[in-house]
């Protein structure tokens, strides 16, 4: 009987206390799913926020729509946009956050707060820099989907094929706060009506200071990842023959004999590649040997150039500082910053062409 | 009010108990005959042999008139004395008695009585019963493509025969008892002496003999009456129509119950996993059987969880939807005015309606209902904008998955427990689903079958019993009987010898 009584009590409670379970329902088709957001400082203090969201048509197609407002904080912007919107704006499906170039040069750490503080936003959203006015660029539709999904697919696809480095909010923030490494973000531009990853933007702390152009993505990826694959490169040999190669396996190792001194740091690279296009017919052993040597020179030359570029700006996107930090107990960030620009960093590459394909 | 009480006392009264003994000391046989003749299917007539008048009486509905004509009446001509009747009649069971109670009971079991009108103190009872049951036929609920195609019928003796011919051994024991004040149903407890744990056997026998009920119409009455937790939606005894399954589990040390008039036997103690074994699993290669079993377990989980997860995700957790799926889901739901929970409940109920209608109607009409329901209602409700086609697929798959459960009772349970999950999913989202799942798990943990844990071999963990649970390992590895049954003889066979293979060499 006592058991039955308690059961009745629980049943009664669950009926009477329904008001205490005031959980917000956000039914999928009754919310406006923001998929992309672009930030721009119009004034020192005023943020212009452009949000991208899909408008699902009854026939199954998707129309890209944008809203742009200005306010002093991002969440205020969202409230202002909700005033213009048919459904409440929610940020849980945000896929990509864009920062206008000049804004990025001023520093984006304040703008990241809204992404990091909102629990419905995942740490795996993509960040990128937009070369152009967000309002103009994003109001045009680029694919069958809305621009948020389009941009996220664009970045994801290139990360997966190894053309650009892996990037997302989590990685960006890690590199921002970690000692001895600086963040990078892809720079996207609108070119002839298409979106295009134009370069990789280099940051000093949270400010955009420099960039690596498309042609050098290959070397940057080689330098950046410990074990890489799938990135591609095309070059001309000294005999004006054109070669395109795919990296099938590369291993990058640091050789730091005396950390925290200005002794030489060696970066050893072991690249295994295949030739996927060659402009001069069949290949024989000597030709392959030659290509291997030239590719080796090319990698060493370009990599060192890139590193030099970094050292001149005093930035360290490769995380050489971090490599040093893991090898010593005397890590001192200030001292490292002084040492870094003058350290001699050399790249030694070993290249092996594994396969050339068959042509008949 | 008073009248009603009186009527109750009529049933409870010691003198005249309905269907019980009659008590009349002055003329026992006469009052018995008077009571019997109240029923129109009772016949009695006088038969004259050598100047003696014999009175013969029987229930026409219970005896085989052919036996009467062929084996009783012609031989009565040779009537000499009453005592010699048993040697005259070519029938094995001829009883001479004078107890009215015995006479009444025998008549009701298909005997006929013969007595000399001049001597009422000796009544001869002759067995002439007829069993009108259907032939042993194909199993319909637990059909299997390979393996024996016999199934139990409504006659207890036929059923015991089907089991005993698979277990020709004296240790195979049948304990019979009569249950039901009105129905007087014969219930048999089957076990193998020396293998089955005495405790299990005694539990079953004690629970059965303690039953106080008027009618037992089917073995499912027994399940509901003797299972450990009678309020649980989960059945705790397996019912099966396959004699091969019964014989096989008896060998594992389980106890089976057969009920006269029921084409299903009961098996216990059991575990929840056993409800998802089709007996065909043992007729297929172990790898194939294991795969099918895993498919079935997956189907159960899928069937219970998929609609609640759909409701929870669409109502609360839009973040969880992969970005490529968002557009499909939103487009399919954009025209629908109902929240996901209503949409889901409407469809789930529609499926239940179809199933119920299909089950109640004759087979041929049932098929039509399936087609009408599946195609017309499905497509029409999507076009009318009542449900989304994504949910239609999900609900249909969930229903299909629930039909993979080989034991019918368990399939019903699975369809039922989906609804609390659905409501909780709407109420609290995925947390609600998790909470309901916890409750389900707690309930299953507390369940027992004939006092043995229901979630064995996972809780309590019995590694050895995993050999025949989610997967079925080859027979050579099944040399020990399950720990669950606590058998008296744990070894089925020598596992070493089982793995040896001898090829006869040719010269």
Interface residues (C-beta under 8 A of the other chain):
Chain A: X21 X23 X25 X26 X27 X28 X29 X31 X33 X35 X54 X56 X57 X58 X60 X62 X90 X92 X93 X95 X120 X122 X145 X149 X152
Chain B: X313 X314 X315 X316 X318 X319 X321 X323 X326 X327 X329 X330 X331 X333 X334 X335 X336 X339 X340 X427 X428 X429
